[in-house]
């Protein structure tokens, strides 16, 4: 038996992964990036010297109101580092604190309330001094209708609080996204603070099944192109983007015009995140990147899709996800039940004729991608027996034994291990 122990992200900590003696592991991690020694100084610097924009102190002058978007609890954005400095600059420039709002870009996720909201914002001063609200995609009156995008006719309705602010800033985390290419920037606006019809259009099979709607790709990606058109329809908007390492420490921060500042962060992180591999593997062990991304099975599917380029057809993908909050929304549960009932092919056939996906059904559609390639096995401590049945994958209680079985099936002892799950994108290069 091998004495080597590898740790993979799981919940708020790490899960020790004991490998069987015959296993030959290949550890796949992001390239190490230097941590920013003084994050607050770095943030002050980018706010004073933005990309394709005036300093925030100048942008705020003459404005009567401002709205800052932040990602919801599913993204570990270091809001505690930048919200108060941004708000203080705005207030000094003359925007009344009463007219500055922070809006949680929930998309179609549930709101973040109480202690969770306090954790998300990360600074009691912000909660005490400015308005902090959640976006509600189903609230018709809370949105402004912009009509339709010119190219693909996506209906565009955005949160009124953000639209009607004099100064608009979207903040977020730039990391691989399994269909929009990269998170952050324009994605925090749509789907972040978009109406459910806008979001459900994005989540329709027309977009989901497009071969260019994949992680780390912006060229020709229909979701990205629609998001850019929506930003253009909205008008003046700025972005603050962060990049974190495995320790969740800041390694990059950009600020400025929303598209240019996002692209700068993408350019910074892309070479360290996309890891070229000279072979494929019949056994791949990965995670859902730990808390907060592994709070639900719904979010776990992202970690199943990201490593598919290095999974041998017919191989086994083993994913560890705590699922501390259980399964996900009632709508997602319904979609998974339909998948279990109909099977993958018949389930997909029910989607292709729709212009609007049912809420959260798209994530079930994304699960079809790994199921087409090979066998998916899930290690979790957070799902009930009934929930386990609805995953439509094999649920395991011991990762080491699952690796042994996979090696026995394939006859190949090579095992790819991706400790940080969907934050790392391995690519097969022959």
C-alpha positions in Angstrom: 0.0 0.0 0.0 1.2 3.5 -0.9 2.0 5.7 2.1 1.5 8.8 0.0 -1.5 10.9 1.0 -2.9 13.7 -1.2 -5.4 16.2 0.1 -8.3 17.4 -2.0 -10.7 20.3 -1.3 -13.8 19.3 0.6 -16.1 21.5 2.6 -14.3 24.1 4.6 -11.1 22.0 4.7 -9.5 19.1 2.9 -10.1 15.4 2.5 -7.1 13.0 2.8 -7.0 10.8 -0.3 -5.3 7.5 0.4 -4.3 5.8 -2.9 -4.1 2.1 -3.4 -0.5 0.7 -3.8 -0.8 0.0 -7.5 -1.9 3.6 -8.3 0.4 5.9 -10.2 -0.9 9.4 -9.5 -0.5 12.5 -11.5 -1.3 15.6 -9.5 -2.8 18.4 -11.5 -2.8 21.9 -9.9 -2.8 25.4 -11.1 0.6 27.0 -11.6 1.6 28.9 -8.5 1.1 32.6 -8.7 2.7 35.0 -6.3 0.4 36.3 -3.6 -0.2 40.0 -3.3 1.7 41.0 -0.2 -0.6 44.0 0.6 -4.0 43.3 -0.9 -5.6 46.6 0.4 -2.7 48.6 -1.2 -3.2 46.8 -4.4 -6.9 47.6 -4.4 -6.2 51.2 -3.7 -3.8 51.3 -6.6 -6.2 49.9 -9.2 -9.1 52.1 -8.0 -6.7 55.1 -8.6 -5.3 53.8 -11.9 -8.1 51.9 -13.7 -8.1 50.3 -17.1 -9.8 52.4 -19.8 -11.5 54.6 -17.2 -10.9 57.5 -14.9 -10.0 56.9 -11.2 -13.0 55.9 -9.1 -12.7 59.2 -7.2 -13.3 61.0 -10.5 -16.0 58.6 -11.7 -18.0 59.2 -8.5 -18.0 63.0 -8.8 -21.3 64.6 -9.8 -23.2 61.3 -9.3 -26.2 61.1 -7.0 -26.3 57.3 -6.5 -24.2 54.1 -7.0 -24.8 50.4 -7.0 -22.1 47.8 -6.5 -22.8 44.2 -7.6 -21.3 41.4 -5.6 -21.4 37.6 -6.3 -23.6 35.4 -4.1 -22.3 32.9 -1.5 -21.3 30.3 -4.2 -18.2 32.4 -5.1 -15.5 33.0 -2.5 -14.9 36.7 -3.6 -12.9 38.7 -1.0 -15.6 41.4 -0.6 -14.2 42.3 2.8 -11.1 43.7 1.1 -12.7 46.2 -1.4 -16.3 47.1 -0.5 -15.5 49.6 2.2 -12.7 51.3 0.3 -14.9 51.7 -2.8 -17.8 53.1 -0.7 -15.6 55.5 1.2 -14.2 56.9 -2.1 -17.7 57.3 -3.4 -18.8 59.1 -0.3 -15.8 61.4 -0.2 -16.6 62.3 -3.9 -20.1 63.4 -2.8 -22.4 60.4 -3.2 -24.6 60.2 0.0 -24.2 56.9 1.8 -28.0 56.6 1.8 -27.8 56.4 -2.0 -25.1 53.8 -2.3 -26.3 50.2 -2.5 -24.7 46.7 -2.6 -26.7 44.2 -4.7 -26.1 40.5 -4.4 -26.1 39.0 -7.9 -28.0 35.8 -7.1 -29.1 34.9 -10.6 -31.7 32.3 -10.0 -30.1 31.1 -6.7 -31.7 31.6 -3.4 -31.1 34.9 -1.5 -28.3 35.3 1.0 -29.7 36.4 4.3 -28.8 36.9 8.0 -25.4 35.4 9.1 -24.8 34.2 5.6 -25.1 37.7 4.2 -22.8 39.0 6.9 -20.2 36.4 5.9 -20.6 37.2 2.3 -20.2 41.0 2.7 -17.4 40.4 5.2 -17.4 43.8 6.8 -20.0 45.0 9.4 -19.3 48.6 8.5 -20.8 48.0 5.0 -23.9 46.5 6.4 -24.3 49.3 8.9 -23.8 52.2 6.4 -25.3 51.3 3.1 -28.2 49.4 1.7 -27.5 45.7 0.9 -30.1 43.8 -1.1 -30.5 40.5 -2.9 -31.5 40.2 -6.5 -34.8 38.4 -7.1 -35.0 37.2 -10.7 -38.7 36.3 -10.4 -39.8 39.7 -9.2 -41.3 41.3 -12.4 -41.5 44.8 -11.0 -37.9 44.8 -10.0 -36.6 44.7 -13.6 -36.1 47.2 -16.5 -37.0 45.8 -19.9 -34.3 46.5 -22.6 -36.0 44.5 -25.4 -33.9 41.8 -27.1 -30.2 41.4 -28.1 -29.6 42.1 -31.7 -27.9 38.8 -32.7 -29.8 36.0 -30.9 -32.8 37.8 -29.7 -32.3 37.1 -26.0 -34.9 38.9 -23.9 -33.0 41.5 -21.7 -34.4 42.5 -18.4 -32.1 43.7 -15.6 -32.5 44.6 -11.9 -33.9 48.1 -11.6 -31.7 49.0 -8.6 -28.6 48.5 -10.7 -29.9 49.9 -14.0 -31.1 53.2 -12.4 -27.9 53.9 -10.4 -25.8 56.8 -11.7 -22.6 54.8 -11.1 -22.6 51.0 -11.7 -19.9 48.6 -10.7 -19.8 44.8 -11.0 -17.4 43.0 -8.8 -16.4 39.3 -8.9 -14.0 36.4 -9.2 -12.4 35.4 -12.5 -12.2 31.6 -12.7 -13.0 29.0 -15.3 -16.7 28.7 -16.0 -17.9 25.5 -17.7 -20.1 27.3 -20.3 -19.5 31.1 -20.2 -15.7 30.6 -20.5 -14.7 32.6 -17.5 -16.7 34.0 -14.6 -16.7 37.6 -13.4 -17.1 40.8 -15.3 -20.1 40.8 -17.6 -21.4 37.5 -16.1 -22.1 39.2 -12.8 -24.7 41.4 -14.7 -26.2 38.7 -16.8 -27.2 36.2 -15.4 -26.2 37.8 -12.1 -28.9 40.5 -11.9 -31.1 39.4 -14.8 -34.7 38.5 -15.0 -35.6 34.8 -15.0 -36.5 34.9 -18.7 -33.1 36.2 -19.6 -31.4 33.5 -17.5 -33.6 30.7 -18.8 -32.8 31.7 -22.4 -29.1 31.4 -21.6 -29.8 28.0 -20.1 -31.7 26.7 -23.1 -30.3 23.8 -25.2 -29.5 26.3 -28.0 -26.7 27.7 -25.8 -25.9 24.7 -23.6 -25.2 22.3 -26.5 -23.1 24.7 -28.5 -19.5 23.3 -28.7 -18.0 26.7 -28.1 -19.9 27.2 -24.8 -17.1 25.7 -22.8 -14.7 26.6 -20.0 -11.8 29.0 -20.8 -13.2 29.9 -24.2 -14.5 33.4 -25.1 -13.9 33.2 -28.9 -17.2 32.5 -30.6 -18.8 31.5 -27.2 -22.5 32.4 -27.7 -23.0 33.1 -24.0 -20.1 35.5 -23.8 -21.2 37.2 -27.0 -24.7 37.7 -25.7 -23.3 39.0 -22.4 -21.2 41.6 -24.3 -24.3 42.7 -26.2 -26.2 43.1 -22.9 -23.5 45.3 -21.4 -23.6 47.4 -24.6 -27.3 47.8 -24.2 -26.9 48.8 -20.5 -24.3 51.5 -21.2 -21.7 52.8 -18.8 -20.6 50.2 -16.3 -17.3 49.4 -14.5 -15.8 46.2 -13.1 -13.6 45.1 -10.3 -12.2 41.6 -10.8 -10.2 39.4 -8.4 -8.2 36.2 -8.9 -7.4 33.9 -6.0 -5.0 31.0 -5.4 -5.7 27.7 -3.7 -5.4 29.3 -0.3 -8.0 31.8 -1.4 -5.4 34.6 -1.2 -5.5 37.5 -3.7 -3.0 37.1 -6.6 -4.6 39.7 -9.0 -7.1 42.5 -8.9 -8.2 44.8 -11.8 -10.6 47.7 -12.0 -11.9 49.8 -14.9 -14.3 49.6 -17.9 -16.1 46.3 -17.4 -15.0 44.5 -20.6 -11.3 45.6 -20.6 -10.8 45.1 -16.9 -12.3 41.6 -17.1 -10.1 40.7 -20.1 -7.0 41.8 -18.2 -7.8 39.4 -15.3 -8.5 36.6 -17.8 -5.2 37.2 -19.5 -3.5 37.1 -16.1 -5.0 33.8 -14.9 -5.5 31.8 -18.1 -2.0 30.4 -18.5 -1.8 29.3 -14.9 -5.3 27.7 -14.9 -5.2 25.7 -18.1 -2.8 22.9 -17.6 -1.7 20.9 -20.7 -1.5 17.1 -20.2 0.2 14.7 -22.7 -2.3 11.9 -22.1 -5.8 11.0 -21.0 -6.7 8.9 -17.9 -9.1 6.1 -17.3 -9.3 7.2 -13.7 -9.8 10.9 -12.7 -10.3 12.0 -9.1 -11.5 15.5 -8.6 -13.4 17.8 -6.2 -16.1 20.4 -6.3 -13.4 22.9 -5.0 -14.6 22.8 -1.4 -16.7 25.5 0.3 -18.7 27.4 -0.9 -18.9 25.6 -4.3 -19.6 22.2 -2.8 -22.6 23.3 -0.6 -25.1 21.6 -3.0 -25.2 18.8 -5.5 -26.4 21.4 -8.0 -23.1 23.2 -7.9 -21.1 19.9 -7.9 -21.9 19.3 -11.5 -19.4 22.0 -12.5 -16.6 19.8 -11.2 -17.8 16.9 -13.3 -17.6 18.8 -16.5 -14.2 20.6 -16.2 -11.9 17.6 -16.4 -13.6 15.8 -19.3 -10.9 16.6 -21.8 -8.5 14.2 -20.0 -11.0 11.5 -19.2 -10.6 8.4 -21.5 -13.9 7.4 -23.1 -15.4 4.7 -20.8 -13.2 5.8 -17.9 -14.3 6.7 -14.4 -14.6 10.2 -13.0 -14.6 10.2 -9.2 -15.7 13.5 -7.6 -15.8 14.5 -3.9 -18.3 17.1 -2.8 -19.6 17.7 0.8 -23.1 18.9 -0.3 -23.4 20.4 3.2 -26.7 22.1 2.2 -28.0 19.0 0.4 -29.3 18.7 -3.1 -30.3 22.2 -4.4 -33.6 23.8 -5.4 -36.9 22.1 -5.8 -36.8 22.9 -9.6 -33.4 21.1 -9.8 -34.7 18.2 -7.9 -37.6 17.9 -10.4 -35.2 18.0 -13.4 -33.0 15.3 -11.8 -36.1 13.1 -11.2 -37.0 13.5 -14.8 -33.5 12.4 -15.8 -33.7 9.3 -13.6 -37.1 8.5 -15.0 -36.4 9.1 -18.7 -32.7 8.4 -19.1 -30.2 10.7 -20.7 -31.3 10.5 -24.3 -35.0 11.0 -23.8 -34.3 13.7 -21.2 -32.2 15.7 -23.7 -35.0 15.3 -26.3 -37.4 17.1 -24.0 -35.0 20.1 -23.9 -34.1 20.8 -27.5 -37.4 22.3 -28.6 -37.5 24.8 -25.8 -36.6 28.5 -26.1 -36.8 28.9 -22.3 -35.3 26.2 -20.0 -37.1 25.4 -16.9 -35.5 26.9 -13.8 -32.3 25.0 -12.9 -32.9 22.3 -15.5 -29.8 23.4 -17.4 -27.5 22.0 -14.7 -29.0 18.6 -15.2 -28.4 19.0 -18.9 -24.7 19.8 -18.1 -24.5 16.5 -16.2 -25.2 14.7 -19.4 -21.8 15.7 -20.7 -19.7 13.6 -18.3 -22.3 10.8 -18.5 -21.7 10.6 -22.2 -18.0 10.1 -21.7 -17.7 7.6 -18.9 -18.8 6.5 -15.5 -19.4 9.2 -12.8 -18.9 8.3 -9.1 -19.7 10.7 -6.2 -18.3 10.7 -2.7 -20.4 12.9 -0.4 -21.4 13.0 3.3 -24.2 15.5 2.8 -27.0 13.8 0.9 -29.9 11.7 2.2 -30.6 8.3 0.6 -33.5 9.8 -1.4 -31.2 12.5 -2.7 -28.5 10.0 -3.6 -31.0 8.2 -5.8 -31.7 11.5 -7.7 -28.1 12.2 -8.6 -28.3 9.7 -11.5 -24.7 8.8 -10.8 -23.0 6.1 -8.6 -22.6 7.2 -5.0 -19.7 5.7 -3.2 -18.6 5.5 0.4 -14.9 5.0 -0.1 -12.7 6.7 -2.7 -9.8 4.4 -2.3 -11.9 1.4 -3.2 -13.5 3.2 -6.1 -10.0 3.9 -7.5 -9.1 0.3 -7.1 -12.2 -0.8 -9.0 -11.5 1.7 -11.7 -7.9 0.6 -12.2 -9.1 -3.1 -12.3 -11.7 -2.2 -15.0 -9.3 -0.3 -17.2 -6.1 -2.2 -16.5 -4.4 1.2 -16.3 -2.8 2.2 -12.9 -2.4 5.9 -13.9 -4.7 8.2 -11.8 -5.2 11.9 -12.4 -5.9 13.8 -9.2 -7.2 17.4 -9.3 -7.5 18.7 -5.7 -9.1 22.0 -6.6 -11.8 20.7 -9.0 -13.3 23.2 -11.4 -10.8 25.9 -10.6 -8.2 23.9 -12.7 -8.8 23.1 -16.4 -6.7 20.2 -17.7 -6.4 19.9 -21.5 -5.2 17.0 -23.5 -2.5 17.9 -25.9 -1.2 15.1 -28.1 
